[in-house]
Amino acid sequence: ISCRRLFWKYRMRKIFFENEEKRISISFLPQSKEEIVFWNENYDNKDILILICNEFLDEKIIKEFKKINYHAQCIILCNSQTEKKTCDKLKVYSAFINKNCFLDENIYKIDKSIQKEYDGIYSTSYNNRKRLNLCYNMSNINVLLNYKNTLIPDEVLKSLNILNEKTVADNEIYKFYNKAKFGLCLINQDDSSNANAEYLLCGLPVNSVESAGGRNVWYNEYNSSIIDPTKESVEKGIEVCLKKIESGKFNSELIRRKQLILMNEFRKKFAHVISIMTGFSGEFCEILIKEKIKNKFTL
């Protein structure tokens, strides 16, 4: 069995709920024909499978997915309206529910006891898509790095203001965010990153480049600014963002409150989806979701 197939076997089934008759599992949507076939072999008629997009969803993946006579009852959760339209076009059962709605707001929070120490923070891993070069030698941008399974060149490390020497635990990240005035997102196509929603839960406005994959779902004129992927635009965006913070247009309490409202709308929608697929009551499904988030159910 290949390493890739072992990887998929490891992350195949995250059990969300199980009894004698039903098993609700959550998985990332497979990204190749081989993965889809292997994935299907591990489910049966008892399964109700919730598939989350962890990469930008395109027609090619959906077409491969449709070819399989899969055993489980399935639904794809789309991070954006664009992805939902793709599923609708190809007649695949789906719902527009952004995966970041399942973040635990009790972990990512505003802590007023923490003093602001720097202007911007960019929480990211290292690869070329993250555009870390736009932060090189910028004194007002600090980088919170995810070091997992990544070898970072010394020249990159020397060019950035890095806050951590090892990957920070999820329940400690908010402390770094609360020391900043705003968050930064420079990737143009969303993947598994939750950083922008984490920023917003911590009351930070976001400077973000245009992106595909659902990040813009969370943005409005009172919590974000869209910038171009150039160093000049990043610098200008910082200046504008700081002015909006000083003027009160970017208000941390309001940013968090609006984020929670939208997250809860997606959660209720998810409860409705589970209710339809299982026959469970909507109230039971809402309670189940709250318990899972509280118990740190993650993929």
Disulfide bonds with the S-S distance in Angstrom:
none
